[in-house]
Amino acid sequence: MARAIDGPATTRFAPVEIRGNASWTALAKTGISSAMADAAEHAPRGQCVCVGLPFRVGRPVVLHDKGVTLTLDSIKAPWLVFMHTSDIRPVDTNRDGLISPMRGKGRLAEHAADYVIVYADGSEVRLPIRRFHQLGTFTRRWGENCFESILHQKMRSCRAHHEQPCDSWGFSQTRTGDNDGSPWANWLWAWANPNPRKEIVAVRFEPVSGVIMLSGISAGRGASLPLRWRRRRKALLTLPRGQTFDPTLDVEGRLEQIQLDMGQVISAQLQSQYPNDAWTKSYNNQLPAVSDRHVLVEYTSHEDAAFHVSGGKTIPVARLEERGKSGSLKVVEPATQRVDLIVSEKGTKKPVTVKLHVHGQAGEYLAPLDRHRIPNPAWFEDYAPDYLHRATHYCTYIPGETVIDLPVGSVYIEVSCGFEMKPVRKVVRIGKATRQVRLEIEKVLPWRDKGWVSADTHVHFLSPTTAQMEGAGEGVNVVNLLASQWGELMTNVGDFDGRSTHGTIDTGGDGEHLVRVGTENRQFVLGHISLLGYEGRPIVPMTTGGPGESALGDAVDVLLTEWARQCKAQGGLVVLPHFPNPRAENAAAIVHGDIDAIEMTSWDDLYGGIDPYSLSDWYRYLNCGYMLPAVGGTDKMSAGMAVGTVRTYAKLPDDQPFTYDAWMDAVRTGNTFVTYGPLMEFAVDGRPAGSRLEMSAAGGTVDVTWSVASVTVPMSRIELVVNGEIRECRQVEKDADQGHFSAQLDRSSWLAVRVRGDYPDKSKVIAARPTAASYLRDDYLDKAETIAAHSSPVMVNVADTPFMAAADAMTILEQIEGVLAYIDTVGTRPNDKSYKRMRMVLTGAHRKLHNRMHAEGTFHNHSPVDGHSEH
């Protein structure tokens, strides 16, 4: 026996006792179709609560070829709600298989029956029952709904799959559930009694066409149609002290701690508590505190509904909304004032794409009409243009203009656009006459005007159009969107065409915010490699060697070095992503000279800065003379990461027009820096990063000049790094500074500068809410400052002193030996020809570095790979 209880029952209605003319066990004998008889096991029976209304389902009424009269206990009620359904009706077709006139499977507007209400005084009211209006079928074609009745089960809430996998992936991302797939549909139709003071003593059912089944009647009072809920609203629930919030939903989409009878809780989240009183003095992306007992509840309900909260207490919605507070609930001002929100660059009227956050006085996030009210930060679950800073600070991207519903009163707005525009936090008062809100954002750091181009070298899962908007909203000039393979999953491969750069003027863009689709090719031991901007056919296979990157059974049949060479042959730029891991064959590719740059990666962490682990590995290659520019890429794969959280700045030559190809050339020259916010210019004896200087064997002194500025991360000090060691450092102003260092060099050296800085509440945030990727970043937690920016090096060659650090060179050799061991042993073997080819490439890299070490007189131990008789 099926039961239907979709929440608590309202006390404003009561079930009507009916005793029909049929039994559930003998339904097949009543003239219903075999399909209806088979589905009847799913029909609700017994004590039921449907859309908050109570019903008692016993013997049903089956209306077929003769009328049925139900004698009722005397009822006085303004409303009767009938729970009924109809059998399927055959649909006739013509000889061409078409239906004419076309009334649909449910027989649009067909007169099905009359329900005759009989009063105690003998008077009657006749109610025509028409299909598609008061009545629908027990099974229906998708999209054929009723106009005046609703399904007997509430629409329910559900959580996104990563939060609670109660619905299938994909559908759960809608955060709503319906009953389209139910094998049995009853329809609820509410009749307004024109004589509510007269006693109803019977209902006579008169058939007109087809078979109808009535399961129950509910009678009661209400201020309006009991089946019509109002638009959504919000309230703040305060839990009893010591009670923690449980976000788990049951199978009907209900929470344990708060429910509605004639309504539904849409969502419930712990309240974000922003510093509203000091909003304009707080900083961009500052995280709110999260309450442990205040819950922001969004709901939709009938005006006569009641909340049912912990402890069995009920709180009428009408009383709450009239008083503003009742029991443990407090009203949150509804967002009903529709306004145009426009953001323009200061001094112009031109809208500018920005990242936007808006919240109300209760900390409730206020999203534009075409954005998520609850953004989803999970991997591959959603691709809307949103950003969630540590899953608590919600933002979205807008192309300068949007439409948003706001509450009357104060709203708190944050607008930002990258590292060169000063973020804005502003309090705006919304009145009943407000129709438009205008904000200005100002560019205060002219790095782009000086020829610097910003880029994110590593983005996944967005469409090119969304990537372009998010890049523009973060002030990123170049977004590299990377197609790839993940086991049997292919992503963005349809966006790759080997020729298009999105956002150029000739494609309708502004020419300042470009998107190019490349590929990230991967093997879980050998490593990953980003192939950017290449032309022609995609470089495949994109993954090899089986899980966790490739499909089961895939062989290791191509090396990173070979992918890199193919990319270069097709005119592309080769980057080692999220350097150094997976750290294996990248060593051979670097030794062979096939890598253009190495990438510092943010993962989903705004606070970690540049990872010292990554820098340590980069430095060992620089120490051995391998000039590798640094670039920045986020590896963005969800709304938990913002495009350009860490980014590359590359300097174009003077008077060089900005194009994607010009950007690739600028990276190849090495005049780059990586940053989480601070911007810099750096030179050694007037030569920029990426340069090579020559000195005599006597060495000498070089002059290092620098300037730094930041409108996001407060800076604290700058460090001169020489061969991986801090040679000089000094404190800097938090927003802008400049100066120089002198460095005496007596051997070949590389020089770079790095900037440290921090958000003031970093330690508190990290302690309270560790990032999902914290297992990758466990080395900075106890550091007072993080590395917020780092330049690429200038290489200074002092005659007769080669770039060579024996210990670092040995680790590179050992890494290549490890790759040889892998393909010789546990790596899934390809055909012999491919295996021998790969082994030759790797052996060649090993010998290349080994022979160089010999030539430069570097002592080292020998392994079986390079053992020979003279040693």
TAWOGI-V26294 format. One record per pair of residues at least 6 apart in sequence whose C-alpha atoms are under 6 Angstrom apart, sorted by the first residue. I is the first residue (numbers start at 1). GAP is how many residues later the second one is. If there is no record, write none. Layout:
I_GAP / I_GAP
//
This chain:
2_40 / 2_41 / 2_42 / 2_43 / 3_41 / 3_42 / 4_40 / 4_44 / 5_43 / 5_44 / 6_43 / 6_44 / 6_246 / 7_254 / 8_253 / 9_40 / 9_43 / 9_44 / 9_45 / 9_252 / 10_42 / 10_251 / 12_208 / 12_209 / 13_206 / 13_207 / 14_40 / 14_204 / 14_205 / 15_39 / 15_40 / 15_41 / 15_203 / 16_201 / 16_202 / 19_40 / 20_39 / 20_40 / 20_41 / 21_40 / 22_37 / 22_38 / 23_36 / 28_9 / 42_142 / 43_141 / 45_12 / 46_10 / 46_11 / 47_9 / 48_6 / 48_7 / 50_102 / 50_103 / 51_102 / 51_103 / 52_209 / 52_210 / 55_161 / 55_163 / 57_158 / 57_159 / 60_154 / 60_155 / 61_152 / 61_153 / 62_150 / 62_151 / 63_148 / 63_149 / 64_147 / 67_138 / 67_139 / 68_136 / 68_137 / 69_134 / 69_135 / 70_132 / 70_133 / 71_131 / 72_129 / 72_130 / 74_125 / 74_126 / 74_127 / 75_124 / 75_125 / 76_120 / 76_121 / 76_123 / 77_119 / 77_142 / 77_143 / 78_114 / 78_115 / 78_118 / 78_143 / 79_112 / 79_113 / 79_114 / 79_140 / 79_141 / 79_142 / 80_110 / 80_111 / 80_138 / 80_139 / 81_108 / 81_109 / 81_136 / 81_137 / 82_106 / 82_107 / 82_135 / 83_104 / 83_105 / 83_132 / 83_133 / 84_102 / 84_103 / 84_129 / 84_130 / 84_131 / 85_51 / 85_52 / 85_53 / 85_101 / 85_102 / 85_127 / 85_128 / 86_50 / 86_51 / 86_52 / 86_125 / 86_126 / 87_50 / 87_124 / 93_6 / 108_23 / 108_24 / 109_21 / 109_22 / 109_23 / 110_20 / 110_21 / 111_19 / 112_17 / 112_18 / 112_96 / 112_97 / 113_16 / 113_93 / 113_94 / 113_95 / 114_13 / 114_14 / 114_15 / 114_92 / 115_11 / 115_12 / 115_89 / 115_90 / 116_9 / 116_10 / 116_11 / 116_87 / 116_88 / 117_7 / 117_8 / 117_86 / 118_6 / 118_82 / 118_83 / 118_84 / 118_85 / 119_80 / 119_81 / 119_82 / 120_79 / 120_80 / 120_81 / 132_14 / 133_13 / 133_14 / 133_15 / 134_14 / 134_15 / 134_55 / 138_46 / 138_47 / 149_39 / 149_40 / 150_37 / 150_38 / 151_35 / 151_36 / 152_34 / 152_35 / 152_36 / 155_22 / 155_23 / 156_20 / 156_21 / 156_97 / 157_18 / 157_19 / 157_20 / 157_96 / 157_109 / 158_17 / 158_18 / 158_95 / 159_16 / 160_12 / 160_13 / 161_8 / 161_11 / 229_72 / 229_73 / 230_70 / 230_71 / 230_72 / 231_69 / 232_67 / 232_68 / 233_65 / 233_66 / 233_101 / 234_63 / 234_64 / 234_98 / 235_62 / 235_95 / 235_96 / 235_97 / 236_59 / 236_60 / 236_61 / 236_93 / 236_94 / 237_57 / 237_58 / 237_91 / 237_92 / 238_55 / 238_56 / 238_90 / 239_54 / 249_6 / 257_52 / 257_53 / 258_50 / 258_51 / 259_48 / 259_49 / 260_46 / 260_47 / 260_48 / 261_44 / 261_45 / 262_39 / 262_40 / 262_43 / 263_37 / 263_38 / 263_39 / 264_35 / 264_36 / 265_34 / 266_32 / 266_33 / 267_30 / 267_31 / 268_28 / 268_29 / 269_26 / 269_27 / 270_21 / 270_24 / 270_25 / 270_26 / 271_19 / 271_20 / 271_23 / 271_24 / 271_25 / 272_16 / 272_17 / 272_18 / 272_91 / 273_15 / 273_16 / 273_17 / 273_90 / 274_14 / 280_145 / 280_146 / 287_106 / 305_12 / 306_9 / 306_10 / 306_11 / 307_7 / 307_8 / 308_6 / 320_6 / 324_6 / 324_7 / 333_74 / 334_73 / 335_70 / 335_71 / 335_72 / 336_69 / 336_70 / 336_71 / 337_68 / 337_69 / 337_70 / 338_66 / 338_67 / 339_64 / 339_65 / 339_96 / 339_97 / 340_62 / 340_63 / 340_96 / 341_60 / 341_61 / 341_95 / 341_96 / 341_97 / 342_58 / 342_59 / 342_96 / 343_8 / 343_57 / 343_95 / 343_96 / 343_97 / 344_6 / 344_7 / 344_8 / 344_96 / 345_95 / 345_96 / 345_97 / 346_94 / 346_95 / 346_96 / 351_49 / 352_48 / 353_45 / 353_46 / 353_47 / 353_119 / 353_120 / 354_43 / 354_44 / 354_62 / 354_63 / 354_119 / 355_41 / 355_42 / 355_60 / 355_61 / 355_118 / 356_39 / 356_40 / 356_41 / 356_58 / 356_59 / 357_38 / 357_56 / 357_57 / 358_8 / 358_54 / 358_55 / 359_6 / 359_7 / 359_52 / 359_53 / 360_51 / 367_6 / 368_35 / 368_36 / 369_35 / 377_261 / 377_262 / 377_263 / 378_260 / 379_259 / 385_11 / 385_12 / 386_9 / 386_10 / 386_253 / 387_8 / 387_9 / 387_252 / 387_253 / 387_255 / 388_6 / 388_251 / 388_252 / 408_22 / 408_23 / 409_20 / 409_21 / 410_18 / 410_19 / 411_16 / 411_17 / 412_15 / 413_12 / 413_13 / 414_10 / 414_11 / 415_8 / 415_9 / 416_7 / 417_56 / 417_57 / 417_58 / 418_56 / 418_57 / 419_258 / 420_23 / 420_25 / 421_21 / 421_22 / 421_23 / 422_20 / 422_289 / 451_200 / 451_201 / 452_197 / 452_198 / 452_199 / 453_196 / 453_197 / 454_22 / 454_23 / 454_194 / 454_195 / 455_21 / 455_22 / 455_23 / 455_24 / 455_192 / 455_193 / 456_23 / 456_177 / 456_188 / 456_191 / 457_23 / 457_176 / 458_22 / 458_175 / 458_176 / 458_177 / 459_22 / 459_23 / 459_176 / 459_177 / 460_21 / 460_22 / 460_176 / 460_177 / 468_47 / 472_41 / 477_35 / 477_36 / 477_37 / 478_35 / 478_36 / 478_37 / 479_36 / 480_35 / 480_36 / 480_37 / 481_36 / 482_35 / 482_36 / 482_37 / 482_38 / 483_8 / 483_9 / 483_10 / 483_36 / 484_7 / 484_35 / 484_36 / 486_63 / 486_64 / 487_62 / 487_63 / 487_64 / 488_63 / 496_21 / 498_37 / 498_38 / 499_36 / 501_14 / 501_15 / 502_12 / 502_13 / 503_6 / 503_8 / 503_10 / 503_11 / 504_7 / 505_6 / 518_13 / 518_14 / 518_15 / 519_12 / 520_9 / 520_10 / 521_7 / 521_8 / 521_21 / 521_22 / 522_6 / 522_21 / 523_20 / 523_21 / 523_26 / 524_25 / 526_58 / 526_59 / 527_55 / 529_47 / 529_48 / 530_44 / 530_45 / 531_43 / 532_40 / 532_41 / 533_39 / 534_33 / 534_36 / 534_37 / 534_38 / 535_35 / 543_7 / 544_6 / 544_10 / 544_11 / 544_12 / 545_9 / 545_10 / 545_11 / 546_6 / 546_7 / 546_8 / 555_273 / 555_274 / 555_275 / 556_272 / 557_273 / 561_28 / 564_10 / 574_21 / 574_22 / 575_21 / 575_22 / 575_23 / 576_22 / 576_23 / 577_22 / 578_21 / 578_22 / 578_23 / 579_20 / 579_35 / 580_34 / 584_231 / 588_257 / 591_254 / 592_253 / 596_72 / 597_31 / 597_32 / 597_33 / 598_32 / 599_31 / 599_32 / 599_33 / 600_32 / 601_32 / 601_33 / 602_32 / 602_44 / 603_31 / 604_37 / 609_177 / 609_178 / 609_179 / 610_177 / 619_105 / 620_188 / 623_100 / 623_182 / 624_179 / 624_180 / 624_181 / 625_178 / 629_41 / 629_163 / 630_162 / 631_17 / 631_43 / 632_14 / 632_15 / 632_16 / 632_42 / 633_13 / 633_14 / 634_12 / 646_29 / 646_30 / 647_27 / 647_28 / 648_25 / 648_26 / 649_23 / 649_24 / 650_16 / 650_17 / 650_21 / 650_22 / 651_15 / 651_20 / 652_14 / 669_21 / 670_20 / 671_18 / 671_19 / 672_120 / 673_117 / 673_118 / 673_119 / 674_115 / 674_116 / 675_113 / 675_114 / 676_112 / 677_35 / 677_36 / 678_31 / 678_32 / 679_29 / 679_30 / 680_27 / 680_28 / 681_25 / 681_26 / 682_23 / 682_24 / 683_21 / 683_22 / 684_19 / 684_20 / 685_17 / 685_18 / 689_103 / 689_104 / 689_105 / 690_103 / 690_104 / 691_103 / 692_103 / 692_104 / 693_103 / 694_102 / 694_103 / 695_102 / 695_103 / 696_102 / 696_103 / 697_101 / 697_102 / 699_46 / 699_47 / 699_99 / 700_44 / 700_45 / 701_42 / 701_43 / 702_40 / 702_41 / 703_39 / 704_36 / 704_37 / 705_34 / 705_35 / 706_32 / 706_33 / 706_34 / 707_30 / 707_31 / 708_28 / 708_29 / 709_26 / 709_27 / 710_25 / 713_45 / 714_20 / 714_43 / 714_44 / 715_19 / 715_41 / 715_42 / 716_15 / 716_16 / 716_18 / 716_40 / 716_41 / 717_13 / 717_14 / 717_15 / 717_38 / 717_39 / 718_11 / 718_12 / 718_36 / 718_37 / 719_9 / 719_10 / 719_34 / 719_35 / 720_6 / 720_7 / 720_8 / 720_33 / 721_6 / 721_30 / 721_31 / 721_32 / 722_28 / 722_29 / 723_26 / 723_27 / 747_51 / 747_54 / 748_48 / 748_49 / 748_50 / 748_53 / 748_55 / 749_47 / 750_43 / 750_44 / 750_45 / 750_46 / 751_42 / 751_43 / 752_39 / 752_41 / 753_37 / 753_38 / 754_35 / 754_36 / 755_32 / 755_33 / 755_34 / 756_30 / 756_31 / 756_32 / 757_28 / 757_29 / 757_31 / 758_27
//
